[in-house]
């Protein structure tokens, strides 16, 4: 896998990926969005890394980005590309064990909050199709 010098990918049985719409993928990879809202629990273990893939579409609710962060998102964010990896720091049910990381992006409309940390960008985005749920990451 091609990656930047600052992107150590720990050995796991199979590196997984999650497709996320923009601008959420951009904000996750900049460490500004620390919670990913999902209706399902991840099959990953806490502490495992996985790839953030920017989907082709844009989020339907970009107005949920707080005003100061709206200016952080460039107009030409990558779509249809793997951007880098993040670590799954914890998972909890929405409204349960929510800390300050849930204040901005944790939504009560989804059952689970995946708390993410340690984003590591690839040297450049890797163009590829995404998939639903967690999927096996390969460059082929």
C-alpha positions as CSV (number, residue, x, y, z in Angstrom):
1,X,0.0,0.0,0.0
2,X,1.3,3.4,-0.9
3,X,1.3,5.8,2.0
4,X,3.1,8.8,3.4
5,X,6.0,8.6,5.8
6,X,3.7,9.8,8.6
7,X,1.1,7.1,8.0
8,X,2.1,3.9,9.9
9,X,-0.5,1.2,9.3
10,X,-0.4,-1.4,12.0
11,X,-0.5,-5.1,11.0
12,X,-4.1,-6.3,11.2
13,X,-5.7,-9.4,9.7
14,X,-7.3,-7.3,7.0
15,X,-7.4,-3.5,6.9
16,X,-11.0,-2.3,6.7
17,X,-12.4,0.8,5.2
18,X,-15.4,3.0,5.7
19,X,-16.9,5.2,3.0
20,X,-18.0,8.6,4.4
21,X,-19.5,11.4,2.5
22,X,-17.8,14.8,2.2
23,X,-17.3,17.1,4.0
24,X,-17.3,14.6,6.9
25,X,-14.4,12.6,5.5
26,X,-12.3,15.7,5.2
27,X,-13.1,16.8,8.7
28,X,-12.4,13.4,10.2
29,X,-9.0,13.2,8.5
30,X,-8.1,16.7,9.9
31,X,-9.1,15.6,13.4
32,X,-11.9,18.1,13.6
33,X,-14.8,15.5,13.5
34,X,-14.1,13.0,16.2
35,X,-17.4,11.1,16.1
36,X,-18.9,9.1,13.3
37,X,-22.6,8.4,13.7
38,X,-23.8,4.9,12.6
39,X,-26.9,2.8,13.1
40,X,-24.7,-0.3,13.6
41,X,-21.7,-1.4,15.8
42,X,-18.4,-1.8,14.0
43,X,-16.9,-5.3,13.6
44,X,-13.5,-3.7,14.5
45,X,-12.0,-3.9,18.0
46,X,-11.3,-0.7,19.9
47,X,-7.7,0.4,19.0
48,X,-7.8,-0.9,15.4
49,X,-7.1,1.4,12.5
50,X,-9.3,1.6,9.4
51,X,-9.3,3.6,6.2
52,X,-11.5,6.6,5.7
53,X,-12.8,6.6,2.1
54,X,-14.4,9.8,0.7
55,X,-17.5,8.8,-1.2
56,X,-18.7,10.4,-4.4
57,X,-21.6,12.2,-2.8
58,X,-21.8,15.1,-0.4
59,X,-23.6,15.0,2.9
60,X,-27.3,16.2,2.9
61,X,-26.8,18.2,6.1
62,X,-23.7,20.3,5.7
63,X,-25.4,23.0,7.8
64,X,-24.6,20.8,10.8
65,X,-21.0,21.9,10.5
66,X,-20.4,24.6,13.1
67,X,-19.7,28.0,11.6
68,X,-16.0,28.3,12.5
69,X,-15.3,24.9,10.8
70,X,-17.2,25.7,7.6
71,X,-14.3,27.8,6.5
72,X,-11.9,24.9,7.1
73,X,-13.4,22.8,4.3
74,X,-11.9,23.7,0.9
75,X,-14.0,23.6,-2.2
76,X,-12.0,20.9,-4.0
77,X,-12.1,18.1,-1.4
78,X,-11.4,14.6,-2.8
79,X,-14.2,12.3,-3.8
80,X,-14.1,8.6,-4.6
81,X,-10.7,8.2,-2.8
82,X,-9.1,6.6,0.3
83,X,-7.7,9.5,2.3
84,X,-5.9,7.8,5.2
85,X,-6.5,5.9,8.4
86,X,-8.0,6.6,11.8
87,X,-8.0,4.6,15.0
88,X,-11.3,3.5,16.6
89,X,-10.9,4.9,20.1
90,X,-14.2,3.8,21.5
91,X,-17.9,3.0,20.6
92,X,-20.9,3.9,22.7
93,X,-24.7,4.2,22.3
94,X,-25.9,7.7,21.4
95,X,-26.8,9.5,24.6
96,X,-24.8,7.1,26.8
97,X,-21.3,7.9,27.9
98,X,-21.2,10.9,25.5
99,X,-18.3,13.2,26.4
100,X,-17.2,16.5,24.9
101,X,-16.3,14.7,21.6
102,X,-20.1,14.2,21.1
103,X,-20.9,17.9,21.6
104,X,-20.5,19.0,18.1
105,X,-21.0,16.0,15.8
106,X,-22.6,13.3,18.0
107,X,-26.1,12.9,16.7
108,X,-28.9,11.3,18.7
109,X,-30.5,10.3,15.4
110,X,-28.1,7.4,15.1
111,X,-27.7,4.5,17.5
112,X,-23.9,4.4,17.9
113,X,-21.2,6.9,18.1
114,X,-17.8,5.7,16.9
115,X,-15.1,7.9,18.6
116,X,-12.1,8.3,16.3
117,X,-8.6,9.6,16.9
118,X,-5.1,9.7,15.4
119,X,-5.9,10.5,11.8
120,X,-3.0,9.6,9.5
121,X,-3.3,11.0,5.9
122,X,-1.9,9.0,2.9
123,X,0.7,10.9,0.9
124,X,-2.0,11.5,-1.7
125,X,-5.6,10.2,-2.0
126,X,-6.0,6.8,-3.6
127,X,-8.8,6.8,-6.2
128,X,-11.2,3.8,-5.8
129,X,-14.8,2.9,-5.4
130,X,-16.2,2.6,-1.9
131,X,-18.8,0.3,-0.5
132,X,-21.5,0.2,2.2
133,X,-20.6,-0.7,5.8
134,X,-17.0,-1.7,6.6
135,X,-15.2,-3.3,3.6
136,X,-11.9,-4.9,2.9
137,X,-9.3,-2.3,1.8
138,X,-7.1,-3.2,-1.2
139,X,-5.6,-1.0,-3.8
140,X,-6.5,-3.4,-6.6
